[in-house]
Amino acid sequence: MLRQSQQQKLLQKLSPQQIQLMKLLQIPTANLEERIKEELEENPALETATENDGSTDEYDLNADEKSDFEEDGETEDVELSNDTADKVDIDDFLRREDDDSGGYDYSDDYYGSGDGEHQTASPVRVETSFHDHLLDQLGMLELDEKNHKIAEQIIGSIDEDGYLRREVTAIVDDLAFGQNIYTTNEEINELIQTIQQFDPAGVCAWTLQECLLLQLKRMPPSTEVKHATEIIDEYFNEFIKKHYDKIQRQLGLNNEAFKDVINIIIKLNPKPGSAFAVLNKAESYIIPDFFVFNNNGILEITLNSKNAPELRVSQGYKEMMRAYDRGEKKDKRQKEAIIFIKQKLDAAKWFIDAIKQRQHTLLHTMQAIMDLQKEFFLSGDETMLRPMILKDVAQLTQLDVSTVSRVANSKYVQTEFGTYKLKYFFSEALQTETGEEVSTREVKTILNDIISGENKRKPFSDEKLTEMLQEKGYNIARRTVAKYREQLNVPVARLRKEL
């Protein structure tokens, strides 16, 4: 038998406004402008504030104005002229809803061309891609239609580095099912060998070993090239592991001759297609979120100007609400329209408040980071970085650790010493022999300096690096040194060895 009972639970749920703020905190400056444009397109009650519009009833980021429409339903008693009342007639608004334009103003002034200033298009650099370069060379060959399409399929299977990663049987199946072209493995391999003669040298290879051999075959014949080909062909595994002593004994070369051979190999291009690589704009340019200035020993922080867009609630939508409030005739259709307008107005104000709160949180968090790492911002010396974790900043700002993490994620600060990721300033602590806590960033910097200054003919092992750091007073284990070395993308001593 079912029994009814009552239970009392305490649940914590985020409001839509809090969720919106959390998402905005994660967005870097490079993407904030795009996010605001999306909101402007989705919400017609939100608009940008222009400097010369003469409007005084604004809700922007620089004015702490009380909302015209509070939760209790109170509205301002604003007298409207007859012209204005006609413009904000509810019936007229409802008629505009049926238009294809969706109520947006597509006049020239909306796009900024009504002021007499015409924006000129920026020139766009035209670049030839890697695959276009190969297809241009393919067009110079006298091939029938079938072989030409097969060669195009092969070129399309080459990756951006210049390697052919797809199996011959898979290419045969692609041609059969995709283009109704039936071919054999032999025909595919014959065309692959033809494409391997294209520029750049080494293109369309299956492996790194084959890529290097293709490049060596293009070189003028010489004794050094012959030995280099022999090394790649017969001693490739020993070469990549830098077992130079073994290779030198097998070839019977003296130190000088062997060094000349190795120099030929290391000058080959392991990625033939890299010369045509087009960098992503987002990866090519870093837009800092903060600027830190040293004003005679006093550090000052400013936000990037794109962090402070001028937004306001649409005056037209406000006037529609006021006109409806004064009107006597209120049918069901008008009420539905006003509910829609009210929702858009609230969403616009929430978004503006979220942007404003985002600015405050960013500055507050960056101020705490700057206070904790003041010595670094004044000197630029990486060894002056203090141990700092997210919890330290959270305690100083009275913010949650997750909020600090969102602020630090994908954000950059520009200083007079360079531009750094905010996460660069976070590091764990390492204790010295004297009991003093130092940043692991400091230890990594010293470790990198030691490796940079070592004799490349006899590089230091991890054991030797550990001893050298311990002599400097850092209480560190060998496995920790190996971990820091890997984080610095430094290979082991054997692979750092040079002739």
C-alpha positions as CSV (number, residue, x, y, z in Angstrom):
1,M,0.0,0.0,0.0
2,L,1.3,3.4,-1.0
3,R,2.0,5.8,1.8
4,Q,2.3,9.6,1.4
5,S,5.0,11.4,3.4
6,Q,6.6,14.9,3.4
7,Q,10.3,15.5,3.2
8,Q,12.2,18.7,3.7
9,K,15.4,19.1,1.6
10,L,17.9,21.9,1.2
11,L,19.0,22.3,-2.4
12,Q,21.4,24.8,-3.9
13,K,20.6,25.8,-7.5
14,L,22.2,28.5,-9.7
15,S,19.9,31.1,-11.1
16,P,20.0,31.8,-14.9
17,Q,21.8,35.1,-14.1
18,Q,24.5,33.3,-12.2
19,I,25.0,30.8,-15.0
20,Q,25.3,33.6,-17.5
21,L,27.9,35.3,-15.4
22,M,29.9,32.1,-15.0
23,K,30.0,31.7,-18.8
24,L,31.0,35.3,-19.4
25,L,33.9,35.0,-16.9
26,Q,35.4,32.1,-18.9
27,I,35.3,34.1,-22.2
28,P,38.6,35.9,-23.0
29,T,38.7,39.3,-24.5
30,A,39.3,37.9,-28.0
31,N,35.8,36.2,-27.9
32,L,33.9,38.7,-25.8
33,E,33.0,41.0,-28.6
34,E,31.6,38.1,-30.6
35,R,29.5,37.0,-27.6
36,I,28.1,40.5,-27.2
37,K,27.2,40.6,-30.9
38,E,25.3,37.4,-30.5
39,E,23.3,38.8,-27.7
40,L,22.6,42.0,-29.7
41,E,21.2,39.8,-32.5
42,E,19.1,37.6,-30.2
43,N,17.7,40.4,-28.0
44,P,16.3,43.5,-29.9
45,A,15.8,45.2,-26.5
46,L,19.6,45.5,-26.1
47,E,21.6,48.0,-28.1
48,T,25.0,49.7,-28.2
49,A,25.1,53.3,-26.8
50,T,26.4,55.8,-29.3
51,E,28.1,59.0,-28.3
52,N,26.1,61.5,-30.3
53,D,22.5,60.1,-30.0
54,G,21.6,62.7,-27.3
55,S,19.8,60.1,-25.2
56,T,19.7,60.7,-21.5
57,D,17.6,57.7,-20.4
58,E,20.2,55.0,-20.7
59,Y,21.1,51.9,-18.9
60,D,24.8,51.4,-19.6
61,L,27.9,50.1,-17.8
62,N,28.9,53.6,-16.6
63,A,25.7,54.5,-14.9
64,D,24.2,52.9,-11.8
65,E,20.7,53.8,-12.8
66,K,17.7,52.2,-11.0
67,S,15.6,50.0,-13.3
68,D,12.5,51.6,-14.7
69,F,10.5,48.5,-14.2
70,E,11.0,47.0,-10.7
71,E,9.5,43.7,-9.6
72,D,6.6,45.4,-7.9
73,G,5.4,46.8,-11.3
74,E,6.0,50.5,-10.6
75,T,6.8,52.5,-13.7
76,E,7.9,56.1,-14.4
77,D,5.3,58.6,-15.2
78,V,6.7,60.0,-18.4
79,E,4.7,62.1,-20.7
80,L,5.1,61.3,-24.3
81,S,4.4,63.5,-27.3
82,N,1.8,62.5,-29.9
83,D,4.5,61.6,-32.3
84,T,6.2,59.3,-29.8
85,A,2.9,57.7,-28.8
86,D,2.2,56.9,-32.5
87,K,5.6,55.3,-32.8
88,V,5.1,53.0,-29.8
89,D,1.5,52.0,-30.6
90,I,1.0,48.4,-29.5
91,D,-1.0,47.6,-32.6
92,D,1.7,48.9,-34.8
93,F,4.2,46.8,-32.9
94,L,2.1,43.7,-33.4
95,R,1.8,44.4,-37.1
96,R,5.6,44.7,-37.4
97,E,6.0,41.3,-35.8
98,D,4.5,39.7,-38.9
99,D,7.0,41.4,-41.2
100,D,10.0,39.4,-42.5
101,S,12.3,41.9,-41.0
102,G,11.4,40.7,-37.4
103,G,11.3,44.3,-36.1
104,Y,15.0,45.1,-36.8
105,D,16.0,48.3,-38.4
106,Y,18.1,47.7,-41.6
107,S,18.6,51.3,-42.5
108,D,22.0,52.6,-43.4
109,D,22.3,54.4,-40.1
110,Y,22.2,51.1,-38.2
111,Y,25.3,50.0,-39.9
112,G,27.1,53.2,-39.4
113,S,27.0,54.4,-43.1
114,G,24.6,57.2,-42.5
115,D,27.2,59.6,-41.1
116,G,28.8,60.0,-44.5
117,E,31.8,57.8,-43.7
118,H,32.1,54.7,-45.7
119,Q,34.1,51.8,-44.5
120,T,36.6,50.5,-47.0
121,A,37.2,46.8,-47.2
122,S,40.6,45.6,-45.9
123,P,42.8,43.8,-48.4
124,V,42.9,40.1,-47.9
125,R,46.1,38.2,-48.6
126,V,45.6,35.4,-51.0
127,E,47.7,32.3,-50.2
128,T,48.2,29.1,-52.1
129,S,47.5,26.1,-49.9
130,F,49.7,23.0,-49.8
131,H,47.1,20.9,-51.7
132,D,46.6,23.6,-54.3
133,H,50.3,23.6,-54.9
134,L,50.3,19.9,-55.5
135,L,47.2,20.1,-57.8
136,D,48.9,22.8,-59.8
137,Q,51.8,20.4,-60.5
138,L,49.4,17.6,-61.2
139,G,47.8,19.7,-64.0
140,M,51.2,19.7,-65.8
141,L,51.2,15.9,-66.2
142,E,49.6,14.3,-69.3
143,L,47.2,11.9,-67.6
144,D,43.9,10.5,-68.8
145,E,40.7,11.5,-67.0
146,K,40.6,8.3,-64.8
147,N,44.2,8.6,-63.6
148,H,43.8,12.3,-63.0
149,K,40.9,11.7,-60.7
150,I,42.8,9.0,-58.9
151,A,45.8,11.3,-58.4
152,E,43.4,14.0,-57.1
153,Q,42.1,11.5,-54.5
154,I,45.6,10.6,-53.5
155,I,46.6,14.3,-53.1
156,G,43.4,14.8,-51.0
157,S,44.5,12.0,-48.7
158,I,47.8,13.8,-47.9
159,D,47.9,15.5,-44.6
160,E,49.1,19.1,-43.9
161,D,52.6,17.8,-42.9
162,G,53.0,16.2,-46.4
163,Y,52.5,12.5,-45.4
164,L,50.1,10.0,-46.9
165,R,48.4,8.5,-43.9
166,R,45.7,6.5,-45.8
167,E,46.2,2.9,-46.8
168,V,46.1,2.0,-50.5
169,T,43.2,-0.3,-50.1
170,A,41.2,2.4,-48.4
171,I,41.9,4.8,-51.3
172,V,40.7,2.1,-53.7
173,D,37.5,1.7,-51.8
174,D,37.0,5.5,-51.6
175,L,37.3,5.7,-55.4
176,A,34.9,2.8,-56.0
177,F,32.2,3.9,-53.6
178,G,32.6,7.7,-53.9
179,Q,33.4,8.3,-57.5
180,N,32.5,5.0,-59.2
181,I,36.1,4.5,-60.3
182,Y,37.5,1.0,-60.2
183,T,41.3,0.7,-59.9
184,T,43.9,-1.6,-58.4
185,N,46.6,-1.3,-55.8
186,E,49.3,-1.3,-58.5
187,E,47.8,1.7,-60.2
188,I,47.6,3.6,-57.0
189,N,51.2,2.8,-56.0
190,E,52.4,3.9,-59.5
191,L,50.7,7.3,-59.1
192,I,52.0,7.7,-55.6
193,Q,55.5,7.3,-56.9
194,T,54.8,10.0,-59.5
195,I,53.4,12.4,-56.9
196,Q,56.5,11.7,-54.7
197,Q,58.5,13.5,-57.4
198,F,56.5,16.8,-56.8
199,D,57.8,19.7,-54.8
200,P,58.5,20.0,-52.0
201,A,60.8,17.1,-51.8
202,G,59.7,14.3,-49.5
203,V,56.0,14.8,-50.1
204,C,53.5,11.8,-50.2
205,A,55.8,9.6,-48.1
206,W,54.3,7.0,-45.8
207,T,56.9,7.4,-43.0
208,L,59.5,9.8,-41.7
209,Q,62.2,7.4,-42.9
210,E,60.8,7.4,-46.5
211,C,60.4,11.1,-46.4
212,L,64.1,11.7,-45.6
213,L,65.2,9.2,-48.2
214,L,63.1,10.9,-50.9
215,Q,64.9,14.2,-50.0
216,L,68.3,12.6,-50.1
217,K,67.7,11.1,-53.6
218,R,67.1,14.7,-54.9
219,M,70.6,15.8,-53.6
220,P,73.6,15.9,-55.9
221,P,75.6,12.7,-55.5
222,S,78.5,12.8,-53.0
223,T,80.2,10.7,-50.5
224,E,78.4,12.4,-47.6
225,V,75.0,12.0,-49.3
226,K,75.8,8.3,-49.8
227,H,76.6,7.8,-46.2
228,A,73.6,9.8,-45.1
229,T,71.4,7.6,-47.2
230,E,73.0,4.5,-45.7
231,I,72.4,5.8,-42.2
232,I,68.7,6.5,-42.8
233,D,68.1,3.3,-44.7
234,E,70.0,0.8,-42.5
235,Y,70.6,2.6,-39.1
236,F,67.4,4.7,-38.8
237,N,66.5,3.4,-35.3
238,E,70.0,4.0,-34.0
239,F,70.0,7.5,-35.6
240,I,66.7,8.6,-33.9
241,K,68.0,7.3,-30.6
242,K,71.3,9.2,-31.2
243,H,73.5,6.1,-30.8
244,Y,76.1,7.9,-32.8
245,D,79.1,5.9,-31.6
246,K,77.6,2.6,-32.9
247,I,76.8,4.1,-36.3
248,Q,80.2,5.7,-36.6
249,R,81.9,2.4,-35.9
250,Q,79.8,0.6,-38.5
251,L,80.6,3.1,-41.2
252,G,84.2,3.4,-40.2
253,L,84.2,7.3,-40.4
254,N,86.4,9.7,-38.3
255,N,84.7,12.3,-36.2
256,E,85.0,15.1,-38.8
257,A,83.6,13.1,-41.6
258,F,80.8,11.6,-39.5
259,K,79.8,15.1,-38.3
260,D,79.5,16.3,-42.0
261,V,77.2,13.4,-42.7
262,I,75.0,14.1,-39.7
263,N,74.8,17.8,-40.6
264,I,73.3,16.8,-44.0
265,I,70.6,14.7,-42.3
266,I,69.6,17.2,-39.7
267,K,69.1,19.9,-42.4
268,L,66.4,17.7,-44.1
269,N,62.7,18.8,-43.5
270,P,60.7,16.2,-41.5
271,K,57.5,18.0,-42.5
272,P,57.5,18.9,-46.2
273,G,54.1,20.5,-46.0
274,S,54.9,22.8,-43.1
275,A,56.1,25.6,-45.4
276,F,52.5,26.0,-46.7
277,A,50.9,25.8,-43.3
278,V,48.4,28.7,-42.6
279,L,48.3,29.7,-38.9
280,N,45.0,30.2,-37.3
281,K,44.4,33.8,-36.5
282,A,43.2,33.0,-33.0
283,E,46.6,31.2,-32.4
284,S,48.7,33.9,-34.2
285,Y,47.6,36.9,-32.1
286,I,47.2,37.2,-28.4
287,I,44.8,39.9,-27.2
288,P,45.6,40.7,-23.5
289,D,42.8,41.0,-21.1
290,F,44.8,43.2,-18.6
291,F,47.5,45.8,-18.8
292,V,49.9,46.3,-15.8
293,F,51.9,49.5,-15.7
294,N,54.7,50.4,-13.3
295,N,54.0,54.1,-12.4
296,N,57.2,55.0,-10.4
297,G,57.0,51.9,-8.3
298,I,53.3,51.8,-8.1
299,L,51.6,49.1,-10.1
300,E,48.4,50.0,-11.9
301,I,45.9,47.7,-13.6
302,T,43.6,48.5,-16.5
303,L,41.2,46.2,-18.4
304,N,41.3,45.9,-22.1
305,S,38.9,48.5,-23.6
306,K,37.0,45.6,-25.2
307,N,36.1,44.5,-21.7
308,A,34.0,47.6,-21.3
309,P,31.5,47.8,-24.2
310,E,28.8,50.5,-23.9
311,L,25.5,48.8,-23.8
312,R,22.0,50.0,-22.9
313,V,18.4,49.0,-22.9
314,S,16.5,50.0,-26.0
315,Q,14.7,53.3,-25.4
316,G,12.0,52.3,-27.9
317,Y,11.1,49.2,-25.9
318,K,10.9,51.2,-22.7
319,E,8.5,53.6,-24.4
320,M,6.3,50.8,-25.5
321,M,5.9,49.7,-21.9
322,R,5.1,53.2,-20.8
323,A,2.5,53.6,-23.6
324,Y,0.9,50.4,-22.7
325,D,0.7,51.3,-19.0
326,R,-1.1,54.5,-19.8
327,G,-3.5,52.9,-22.3
328,E,-7.0,52.0,-21.3
329,K,-7.7,49.3,-24.0
330,K,-5.7,46.2,-23.1
331,D,-6.8,43.0,-25.0
332,K,-5.2,39.6,-24.8
333,R,-3.0,40.1,-27.9
334,Q,-1.5,43.3,-26.5
335,K,-0.8,41.6,-23.1
336,E,1.1,38.8,-24.9
337,A,3.2,41.4,-26.7
338,I,4.0,43.2,-23.5
339,I,5.0,40.0,-21.8
340,F,7.4,39.4,-24.7
341,I,8.8,42.9,-24.4
342,K,9.1,42.7,-20.6
343,Q,11.1,39.4,-21.0
344,K,13.5,41.0,-23.5
345,L,14.0,44.1,-21.3
346,D,14.8,42.0,-18.3
347,A,17.2,39.8,-20.3
348,A,18.9,43.0,-21.6
349,K,19.4,44.3,-18.1
350,W,20.6,41.0,-16.8
351,F,23.2,40.8,-19.6
352,I,24.4,44.4,-18.9
353,D,24.7,43.6,-15.2
354,A,26.6,40.4,-16.0
355,I,29.1,42.3,-18.1
356,K,29.5,44.8,-15.4
357,Q,30.0,42.1,-12.8
358,R,32.4,40.4,-15.1
359,Q,34.6,43.5,-15.2
360,H,34.5,43.9,-11.4
361,T,35.4,40.2,-10.8
362,L,38.3,40.3,-13.4
363,L,39.8,43.4,-11.9
364,H,39.4,42.1,-8.3
365,T,41.0,38.8,-9.1
366,M,43.9,40.4,-11.1
367,Q,44.6,42.8,-8.3
368,A,45.0,39.9,-5.9
369,I,47.4,38.1,-8.3
370,M,49.4,41.3,-8.8
371,D,49.6,41.8,-5.0
372,L,50.8,38.3,-4.4
373,Q,53.4,38.5,-7.3
374,K,54.3,42.1,-6.8
375,E,58.1,41.5,-6.9
376,F,57.8,39.9,-10.3
377,F,55.7,42.7,-11.8
378,L,58.2,45.2,-10.6
379,S,61.3,43.4,-11.7
380,G,60.3,40.9,-14.4
381,D,62.6,38.3,-12.8
382,E,61.0,34.8,-12.9
383,T,62.9,33.7,-9.9
384,M,60.9,36.3,-7.9
385,L,57.6,34.4,-8.5
386,R,56.1,33.3,-5.2
387,P,54.3,29.9,-4.7
388,M,50.6,30.6,-5.5
389,I,47.6,28.4,-6.0
390,L,44.0,29.1,-6.7
391,K,43.1,28.9,-3.1
392,D,45.5,31.7,-2.2
393,V,43.7,34.1,-4.6
394,A,40.3,32.9,-3.5
395,Q,41.0,33.6,0.1
396,L,42.3,37.1,-0.7
397,T,39.3,38.0,-3.0
398,Q,36.7,36.1,-0.9
399,L,35.7,34.4,-4.2
400,D,35.1,30.8,-4.8
401,V,38.0,28.7,-6.1
402,S,35.9,27.8,-9.2
403,T,35.4,31.5,-9.9
404,V,39.1,32.2,-9.7
405,S,39.7,29.3,-12.0
406,R,37.3,30.6,-14.6
407,V,39.0,34.0,-14.5
408,A,42.5,32.6,-14.8
409,N,41.5,30.3,-17.7
410,S,42.5,31.6,-21.2
411,K,43.3,35.1,-19.9
412,Y,46.4,37.1,-20.6
413,V,48.1,40.1,-19.0
414,Q,50.5,42.4,-20.7
415,T,53.4,43.8,-18.7
416,E,56.5,45.8,-19.7
417,F,58.4,42.5,-19.6
418,G,56.0,40.6,-22.0
419,T,52.6,39.1,-22.2
420,Y,51.8,36.1,-19.9
421,K,49.0,33.7,-19.3
422,L,47.4,34.2,-15.9
423,K,48.0,30.5,-15.2
424,Y,51.7,31.2,-15.6
425,F,51.7,32.9,-12.1
426,F,50.3,29.8,-10.4
427,S,52.7,27.2,-9.1
428,E,53.2,24.9,-6.2
429,A,55.7,25.4,-3.4
430,L,59.1,23.7,-2.9
431,Q,61.0,23.8,0.3
432,T,64.7,24.7,0.4
433,E,67.2,23.4,2.9
434,T,66.7,26.5,5.1
435,G,62.9,25.8,5.3
436,E,62.0,28.6,2.9
437,E,59.2,28.0,0.4
438,V,60.0,28.8,-3.2
439,S,58.0,28.5,-6.4
440,T,58.4,25.5,-8.6
441,R,58.6,28.0,-11.4
442,E,61.9,29.3,-9.9
443,V,63.3,25.8,-9.8
444,K,62.3,25.1,-13.5
445,T,63.9,28.4,-14.5
446,I,67.2,27.4,-12.9
447,L,67.0,23.9,-14.3
448,N,66.4,25.3,-17.8
449,D,69.4,27.7,-17.4
450,I,71.7,24.8,-16.3
451,I,70.6,22.6,-19.3
452,S,71.0,25.6,-21.7
453,G,74.6,26.1,-20.5
454,E,75.7,22.5,-20.5
455,N,78.3,21.0,-22.8
456,K,76.1,19.4,-25.6
457,R,78.9,16.8,-26.2
458,K,78.4,15.6,-22.7
459,P,75.0,16.7,-21.4
460,F,74.1,16.3,-17.8
461,S,72.1,13.3,-16.7
462,D,69.0,13.6,-14.4
463,E,71.2,12.5,-11.5
464,K,73.8,15.2,-12.2
465,L,71.0,17.8,-12.5
466,T,69.6,16.7,-9.2
467,E,73.0,17.1,-7.5
468,M,73.5,20.5,-9.0
469,L,70.1,21.7,-7.7
470,Q,70.7,20.3,-4.3
471,E,74.1,22.1,-4.2
472,K,72.1,25.3,-4.8
473,G,70.0,24.6,-1.7
474,Y,66.9,23.1,-3.3
475,N,65.6,19.9,-1.6
476,I,64.5,18.0,-4.7
477,A,64.4,14.3,-5.8
478,R,65.6,12.9,-9.1
479,R,62.1,11.9,-10.2
480,T,61.0,15.5,-9.6
481,V,63.8,16.8,-11.7
482,A,62.7,14.3,-14.5
483,K,59.1,15.6,-14.2
484,Y,60.2,19.2,-14.4
485,R,62.5,18.4,-17.4
486,E,59.6,16.8,-19.2
487,Q,57.3,19.8,-18.5
488,L,60.0,22.0,-20.0
489,N,59.9,19.8,-23.2
490,V,63.6,18.9,-22.7
491,P,64.6,15.4,-23.8
492,V,66.8,13.0,-21.8
493,A,70.6,13.5,-21.9
494,R,71.2,11.0,-24.6
495,L,68.9,12.8,-27.0
496,R,70.4,16.2,-26.1
497,K,73.9,15.0,-27.2
498,E,75.5,16.7,-30.2
499,L,78.6,16.0,-32.2
